[in-house]
Amino acid sequence: MATVIVKYSELVTMQVMQLFYSNQICASYQATPKLDFTIVPTAECMAFMKAKNMVFKNTDTTGGFVVMAGTSGKNLAGNDLLRNAVTNADKLSFFMLLQNPALVNFDTLPTQLNAGNIYYFSNQVKDLAAARNNLHLTKNATGVDGNVDQLKKSSANYTFNFAGVITASKAKVKHLLTGAVVTARSVIVQGTQSDITFDLSSLPSGCCQLLINNIVTDTFYFLGSMANQQVFGVIELSLSASLSANYRIVEPDRSLVPARPNYVALFKNRPTVWRYTIQLQTNSPLYLEMAKLTPVQKTDFIKQLAISSNDTTIKFKLASSADLSLVFVSMSNITLFEKYTSSTSATKDPLIITLSKYTKTPAKTAVVKTSLPYPSTAIIDSGSLPTIYSDVFITL
């Protein structure tokens, strides 16, 4: 029996980057990375890749994946040719499943994702300046923006309330990539409102538009078989040869140019106001020292308490004080990181935050406590938007 040898070439790579982390991918590790997302192909994508001789593999060290494709022969330029042809309507689609809910605290995202939305990332981006090895899948080149990179989601039972009276023949859902159209299953008119329902089970997952009287009225993502799963986001990679050259995966002649596309979903780290709340015990040295002072002396003493750091760009002020508590807040936002260093240190020393007393009396200035802890990313306080606080609670 003859042996068939199939050559596989890199088709595309994708990575999720998070500026919060020191390695910009995930929490620091020694042996095995633990990612904040799991990326899985959609059911349609799995079937498509199998039919087209393609192989998917997660790449944990990049936070993403690689897709390899069977190739056979070369074009006149010496570039590999896909073994199986693809069309402009073909795509690769993947679901992003969130594994670390704390991500919404340290990444710059809305503090709560609308339950009816998902994040949507696509390579149908027009940015001729984007580098081939760093092609942003977000609307903005600077990274994920929760205000523009979200899309409404739907199960097979899609409903829409229209402010007007229509008949079923005037409403249809169009699947954008394939052009497939589904007409309304029913329309219930109540006064001047029309409740429209569709059965989308015949469609593949993907972006869809609702057209009423041929006018786009709604845009959403049909989740297909993943409708009942907690999907954070969708990645759709069009295989169309009509994409701009830098974003294109497959050339018009079915060839793969040597410089393969690497797509990126970049999550920026969140800036917050750091708030230190210091609780004083009645037997603490600081409390006992203040207890010996007259009211005037105590007021002056409190004014000379200060939090400082070895980063000259980070400054704090006393926000409030009481007999048993002191609250200091940063005077500007501080960007959250996995590991903090002083931005004004030539040797990138670790960021050190210190509570001192008598800061306006050089002869008496003294450290109360140094190496104050950094805020946890397990929780943030978004109750005073647009300001978001990162809290640190200290007992002395």
C-alpha positions in Angstrom: 0.0 0.0 0.0 1.4 3.4 -1.0 2.1 5.9 1.8 0.5 9.3 1.5 2.6 12.0 3.1 0.8 15.3 3.8 2.8 18.4 4.5 1.4 20.8 7.0 2.3 24.5 7.0 1.4 27.2 9.5 -1.8 28.8 8.5 -2.4 31.3 11.3 -1.5 32.1 14.9 -3.4 34.0 17.5 -2.5 35.2 21.0 -4.3 36.9 23.9 -2.0 39.4 25.6 -2.6 41.1 29.0 -0.4 44.0 29.9 -1.1 43.4 33.6 1.1 40.4 33.7 4.9 40.6 33.7 5.1 38.2 30.8 2.1 39.8 29.2 0.3 36.5 28.9 -0.6 35.0 32.2 0.4 34.7 35.9 4.1 34.1 36.4 4.8 30.4 36.4 7.8 27.9 36.7 6.5 24.9 34.8 3.0 25.1 33.4 1.2 28.4 32.5 -2.3 28.9 33.9 -4.3 30.9 31.4 -7.2 33.3 32.1 -9.0 32.0 28.9 -9.6 28.7 27.3 -10.0 29.0 23.5 -11.9 26.3 21.7 -13.0 26.0 18.1 -16.8 26.2 17.4 -18.5 23.0 16.2 -18.7 24.4 12.7 -15.0 25.3 12.8 -14.0 21.8 13.9 -16.0 20.2 11.1 -14.5 22.7 8.6 -10.9 22.1 9.7 -11.4 18.3 9.5 -12.8 18.7 5.9 -10.0 21.0 4.9 -7.0 19.1 6.4 -6.4 21.7 9.1 -5.2 21.1 12.7 -5.8 23.3 15.7 -3.5 23.4 18.7 -3.6 25.7 21.8 -0.3 27.4 22.6 -0.4 28.1 26.3 2.9 30.0 26.3 1.3 32.6 24.0 -2.1 32.5 25.4 -3.6 31.6 22.1 -3.4 28.9 19.4 -2.0 27.9 16.0 -3.8 26.4 13.0 -1.8 24.3 10.6 -3.0 23.4 7.1 -2.3 20.7 4.7 -0.4 22.0 1.7 0.5 20.5 -1.7 2.8 22.1 -4.3 4.0 25.7 -4.7 3.2 28.7 -6.8 5.6 30.4 -9.1 7.0 32.4 -6.2 7.8 29.2 -4.3 5.0 29.6 -1.7 3.1 26.7 -0.4 -0.4 26.1 -1.8 -3.3 24.9 0.3 -4.2 21.3 -0.4 -7.9 22.1 -0.1 -9.3 25.3 -1.6 -11.3 27.7 0.6 -13.8 30.4 -0.4 -14.3 34.0 0.6 -17.3 32.9 2.7 -15.2 30.5 4.8 -14.0 31.3 8.3 -12.3 29.9 11.4 -14.3 30.7 14.6 -13.4 30.2 18.2 -15.0 30.7 21.6 -13.2 32.3 24.5 -14.2 30.8 27.8 -13.2 32.8 30.9 -11.3 30.9 33.6 -10.3 33.8 35.8 -13.3 36.1 36.8 -10.8 38.5 38.5 -9.6 39.5 35.1 -12.4 42.2 34.9 -10.8 43.8 37.9 -7.2 44.3 36.6 -8.0 44.6 32.9 -9.5 47.8 31.5 -13.0 46.4 30.9 -16.5 47.4 32.0 -16.8 46.2 35.6 -19.8 44.1 34.6 -20.4 42.6 31.2 -24.0 43.0 29.9 -25.5 39.5 30.3 -26.8 39.7 26.8 -23.5 40.5 25.2 -20.2 38.9 24.3 -16.8 40.3 23.2 -16.3 40.0 19.4 -12.9 39.9 17.7 -12.5 39.7 14.0 -9.8 39.9 11.4 -12.0 42.0 9.1 -10.1 45.0 10.2 -8.9 47.8 7.9 -5.6 49.0 9.4 -2.9 49.0 6.7 -0.3 50.1 9.3 -0.7 47.0 11.5 2.4 44.7 11.5 1.9 41.2 10.1 3.2 39.7 13.4 0.9 41.9 15.5 -2.5 42.3 13.9 -5.0 43.6 16.3 -8.5 41.9 16.2 -10.0 44.8 18.1 -11.7 47.9 16.7 -9.0 50.1 18.1 -5.3 49.4 17.6 -4.6 50.2 21.2 -6.5 47.1 22.5 -9.8 45.8 23.8 -12.4 48.5 24.4 -15.5 47.3 26.2 -17.6 50.0 24.6 -17.0 49.0 21.0 -15.8 45.4 21.1 -19.0 43.9 22.5 -21.8 42.5 20.5 -25.3 41.3 21.4 -25.6 37.5 21.5 -28.5 35.2 20.7 -29.5 31.6 20.9 -31.5 29.9 18.1 -34.6 31.4 19.5 -34.0 35.0 18.5 -36.6 37.6 19.5 -36.9 41.4 18.8 -39.5 44.0 19.8 -40.1 46.4 17.0 -41.7 49.8 17.5 -44.1 49.5 14.6 -46.6 47.2 13.0 -45.2 44.8 10.4 -46.0 41.4 8.9 -43.7 38.3 9.0 -42.7 38.8 5.3 -41.1 42.2 6.2 -38.6 40.8 8.7 -35.6 38.6 8.0 -32.3 37.7 9.6 -29.2 37.6 7.4 -26.1 35.6 8.2 -23.4 38.1 7.2 -20.6 35.7 6.1 -22.7 33.1 4.1 -25.5 35.4 3.1 -28.1 32.9 4.3 -31.4 34.4 5.2 -34.1 33.2 7.7 -37.6 34.7 7.6 -39.6 35.4 10.8 -41.3 32.5 12.4 -44.0 34.6 13.9 -45.0 38.2 14.5 -47.3 39.2 17.3 -48.7 42.7 17.1 -49.7 44.4 20.3 -50.9 47.9 19.7 -48.1 49.7 17.9 -45.5 47.1 18.8 -44.5 44.0 17.0 -42.9 41.0 18.8 -40.8 39.1 16.2 -39.4 35.6 16.7 -37.0 33.6 14.5 -35.7 30.1 14.5 -32.0 30.3 13.6 -31.2 26.6 14.1 -30.5 26.2 10.4 -27.7 28.8 10.5 -24.0 28.3 11.4 -22.8 30.4 14.3 -21.7 33.9 13.3 -22.6 37.6 13.0 -26.2 38.3 11.8 -28.3 41.3 11.0 -32.0 41.8 11.5 -33.5 43.6 8.5 -37.0 45.1 8.7 -38.3 46.5 5.5 -34.7 45.9 4.3 -33.3 48.3 6.9 -30.7 47.0 9.3 -32.4 47.1 12.7 -30.2 44.9 14.9 -26.8 43.3 14.8 -26.0 40.2 16.9 -23.9 37.1 17.2 -25.7 33.7 16.9 -23.9 31.3 19.3 -25.2 28.1 17.7 -24.4 25.0 19.8 -22.7 27.2 22.5 -25.8 29.2 23.3 -26.1 27.6 26.8 -22.4 28.0 27.7 -20.8 31.0 29.5 -19.0 32.4 26.5 -16.9 35.5 27.2 -16.0 36.2 23.6 -15.8 35.1 20.0 -12.8 35.2 17.6 -13.7 35.0 13.9 -11.0 34.8 11.3 -12.2 35.2 7.7 -10.3 33.2 5.0 -11.4 35.6 2.3 -8.7 36.5 -0.2 -10.2 40.0 -0.4 -9.0 41.1 3.0 -6.2 43.7 3.0 -2.8 42.1 2.4 -1.5 42.4 5.9 -4.7 40.8 7.5 -5.1 38.2 4.8 -4.6 34.5 5.6 -4.9 32.9 2.2 -3.9 34.6 -1.1 -6.2 34.6 -4.2 -4.1 31.8 -5.8 -4.5 29.6 -2.6 -1.0 30.3 -1.6 0.5 31.1 1.8 3.1 33.8 1.9 6.1 33.1 4.1 5.2 35.8 6.7 2.2 34.3 8.4 -0.4 36.4 10.2 -0.3 36.6 13.9 -3.5 38.0 15.4 -3.6 39.6 18.8 -6.3 40.5 21.3 -4.6 42.9 23.7 -6.1 43.6 27.1 -4.8 46.8 28.7 -4.3 46.9 32.5 -6.7 49.0 34.6 -5.7 52.3 36.2 -7.3 52.8 39.7 -7.1 55.2 42.6 -5.3 53.4 45.4 -7.0 53.9 48.8 -5.2 52.9 52.0 -7.5 52.6 55.1 -5.5 52.4 58.3 -7.3 51.2 61.4 -5.6 52.1 64.7 -5.9 49.7 67.7 -6.1 51.5 71.0 -2.8 49.9 72.1 -0.9 50.8 68.9 2.1 53.1 69.3 0.7 55.6 66.8 -2.6 55.8 68.7 -0.9 56.1 72.1 1.3 58.8 70.8 -1.6 60.8 69.5 -3.5 60.3 72.8 -0.9 62.3 74.7 -1.3 65.3 72.5 -3.5 68.3 72.9 -6.3 68.8 70.3 -4.2 71.4 68.5 -1.1 69.2 68.6 -3.1 66.2 67.4 -4.5 68.1 64.5 -0.9 69.1 63.5 0.3 65.6 64.0 -2.3 64.1 61.7 -1.5 66.7 59.0 2.1 65.5 59.1 1.2 61.9 58.6 1.9 60.9 55.0 2.2 58.0 52.6 5.0 58.2 50.1 6.8 56.0 47.6 10.1 55.6 45.9 8.4 56.5 42.6 8.2 60.3 42.3 5.2 60.0 40.0 3.1 58.4 42.7 1.8 60.7 45.4 -0.9 60.3 48.1 -3.0 62.6 50.2 -4.9 62.3 53.5 -8.5 62.0 52.5 -10.1 61.6 56.0 -9.2 60.9 59.6 -10.9 59.9 62.8 -9.8 58.7 66.2 -9.2 55.2 65.1 -8.8 55.4 61.3 -6.9 57.2 58.6 -7.6 57.1 54.9 -5.1 58.0 52.2 -5.7 58.0 48.5 -3.4 58.3 45.5 -3.6 61.8 43.9 -3.8 60.2 40.4 -4.6 56.8 39.0 -2.0 54.0 39.4 -1.9 51.3 36.7 -2.4 47.8 38.1 0.4 45.3 37.5 1.3 41.8 38.6 4.6 43.1 39.9 5.3 46.7 40.7 8.5 48.6 40.1 9.4 52.2 40.5 9.1 53.9 37.2 11.6 56.6 38.2 14.2 54.1 39.3 17.0 53.6 36.8 17.5 50.1 38.1 13.7 49.3 38.3 13.7 48.8 42.0 10.5 47.3 43.5 7.9 49.9 44.3 8.1 50.7 48.1 5.2 52.5 49.8 5.8 54.0 53.2 3.8 55.6 56.0 5.7 58.3 57.9 5.1 60.8 60.6 6.3 64.4 61.1 6.9 64.7 57.4 7.0 68.5 57.6 9.4 68.5 60.5 12.7 67.1 59.1 14.3 66.8 62.5 11.5 64.5 63.7 10.5 62.7 60.5 10.3 58.9 61.2 8.9 55.9 59.4 5.8 54.4 61.0 5.6 51.4 58.6 7.3 50.7 55.3 6.7 48.2 52.5 2.9 48.7 52.7 1.1 46.0 50.7 -0.2 46.6 47.2 -3.9 46.4 46.6 -5.4 43.0 45.8 -6.9 42.5 42.3 -9.6 40.1 43.8 -11.9 43.1 44.2 -12.2 46.7 43.1 -14.7 49.4 44.2 -16.6 50.8 41.2 -19.3 52.4 43.3 -18.1 56.0 42.5 -17.7 55.9 38.8 -15.9 57.2 36.9 -13.4 56.8 39.7 -12.5 53.2 40.5 -10.7 52.4 43.8 -8.3 49.6 44.7 -8.4 49.2 48.5 -5.8 48.2 51.0 -6.8 47.7 54.6 -4.1 47.9 57.3 -4.3 47.5 61.1 -1.7 49.1 63.3 
